[in-house]
Structure formats: structure tokens, C-alpha cells
Amino acid sequence: MSELQKGDIVTAIYKTGKYIAEYTEERPNGILVRILAVLKHPMQGDLHHPKDAEVGFFHERKALSYREGAMIPKQMVKKYDGDVPDYKDSLKESLDKMKAELQKDAGAWAEMSLRNLETLEKEYFLR
């Protein structure tokens, strides 16, 4: 990862979300980044049983916050060359896109995910 330098803009995949971030430093256990925008909102539910509603606990998964630091595995960090959108705008766009995809699915997992996303949307934008 030596081609990246402090301050470089990168994409970073964290669990099931994808972000635009600022490269902060390389550490033995991964790359430390600061979140700048959301490209893909994290999926809802159990990471170990994706798209399964019949799990012990159906997790509500928030997007990482603006300027939040995150340790990302090295292979999940790539250089980014585009414009960096406003964090709130990117969060809203990624949330709307995920909701539109879920509304096409009539299954229990999609229904539970939509409920989680509606709760998260209120939390994100009504503060």
C-alpha cells in the first residue's frame, strides 16, 4: 500500500458499506481512514447470514459518520480519483438507493431492512 500517502482520497469497504475516505496512516492491522462520504449504505441484518430474516437478532447497521475513523483491511482500500460529494447528500443518496432496491423485494428480510432504514433515516436527518 506504499503508493498511498497521508491525505490521499480512497474508497474503503467496511463490513457491507462502501465509503469515500481520507487515508490517514497504515498500521500493522490495516489502514486507518477518515470517512468523507457514503457510496453504499451497509446492509441490515446479520452479516453472517446475509438476506436472512430468520436470525436470532436482526441488526440495525448505521453508516459510518462524517470524519469517523475506521480501521480497514488493506485489500479493501483503493485510490479514488473522483469528486468527493457532501457527506449528508451522499448518505441520503445511498439510503434512497438501498430503499428502492429493497422495495422491489417482497421477502421478510427486505421488509425488516426497510423498517430499520426508516428508523435510521429519522435518526440521520432529524437531528
Disulfide bonds with the S-S distance in Angstrom:
none
